[in-house]
Amino acid sequence: MPIGAAKPPAAKIIEVRVTALEIKRGDAVSICYKVSNSSTVRIDPPTKPSERDPNCGIVNPQRTTTYTVTATG
């Protein structure tokens, strides 16, 4: 980046939502996100892609699981 050039804005996670607040073991649920200034978004552990929405991943947790959404610029 040239001296004096402005840094690009940092990646920002604006929203993370799930399609159900309570899930029974093995039920499918979507984890969806809204980001800005991001070229890559990752959900860990990995999810299956949603055919309906490219900003969602589908999970079928078999036990209590914590998912992390990471956005990078």
N, C-alpha and C positions, 0 to 999 in steps of 0.2 A: 504494500500500500504506500503510495507516495506520501512524503512528509506533508502534513497539513490536510490530508484527505480525511474526510469524515468517516468514522467507523460505521459499518452497516448496523442497523438496529439488531439487538439480540433476539434470538428465538424466544417466543413466549407461548406458554400453554394458557389459553384463555378459559377453556372449560373441559372437564372430563365428566362423562355421565354413563350410567349403566341403565339397561332397559328394565331391570327389576332390582328392588332393594333387598328382597329375600329370595334365596334360591335353594331349591332342594338339590341334593347330590346328583350330579349328572345332567341337570337342566341346562339348556343353552341360554346364554345371555350375551348381549352385545356390550362391548366397552367402546364408547365413542368419544372423540376428542375434537376440539377446535383450537387451532394454533395460528400464530402469525409469525412472519419472518423466519419460517422454518423450511428447510429443504428435505429434512428427514425426520420422521416420527417413528419411534419404536415402542412397542408394548412388551414388557417382560413379566412373566414368562410369555413366550410367543403365542399369538392367537391365529385362528383361521381367518382368512380375508372374508369380508362381508360382500356378497354380490349386490346388495342394495345400496350400500354407502361405503365409498373408499376411505372414509374417515372413521370406520368402525372395524373392530375385530370381534370374532365370536369365540367364546370359551365354553367349556363344559366341565367345570371344576368338580373333582371327585372328593375334595376336602377343602377346608378353609384355605384360601389362597390370597396372597397380596399381589396385586398387579401394579407395575410401575410404568408410567408413561414418560418418555424422554423425547424432547424436541431439540434438534440441533440445526444451526443455520447454514 
